[in-house]
Amino acid sequence: MSITQQQLLQILPNAGPVAGVFVPVLNAAMLHYQIIGQKRVAAFIAQVGHESGQFRYVRELGNDQYLSKYDTGSLAKRLGNTPEADGDGQKYRGRGLIQITGRANYMACGEGLSLDLIKQPELLEKPQHACMSAAWFWATKGLSTLADAGQFDKITQRINGGQNGAADRQALYARALEVLA
């Protein structure tokens, strides 16, 4: 199941003109990682739509102070960043449609996509890599199985680590299911 630009804009109206840029690479990524069928596509579009501010952001927003949480401390350590205050928080900030975050995740994603994301983390800001990284993450976390079972809250938990933005995610999901019916 491919998604059209018109369908994408019905689900994510704030995507605006970038929808046309993302549709072909989004479809390629979903096909490559078998995100097919109404339930999977609807859940995927809803989640990446929320995470990216409806395709407006492929790089996590935040100033140096905000991103310092990724640079040192327990969160930085969990993300595989070095323990020193050396800029890892900025360098490996969230990028892509699902906001891949942290050195360890960049390394794993880079290996999965055959990209050197350690040296070039900004590659995840390009539409084709933003889409592929999101689909790669989706596949490696087994999210299609959860989508097939209608366990949308569990998908949110695996992506976000909590239920941040749950109401928006649910609204996007309901609209996606309706548009893709």
Secondary structure, 3 states (H helix, E strand, C coil): CCCCHHHHHHHCHHHCCHHHHHHHHHHHHHHHCCCCCHHHHHHHHHHHHHHCCCCCCCECCCCHHHHHHHCCCHHHHHCCCCCCCCCHHHHCCCECCCCECCHHHHHHHHHHHCCCCCCCHHHHHCHHHHHHHHHHHHHHCCHHHHHHCCCHHHHHHHHHCCCCCHHHHHHHHHHHHHHCC
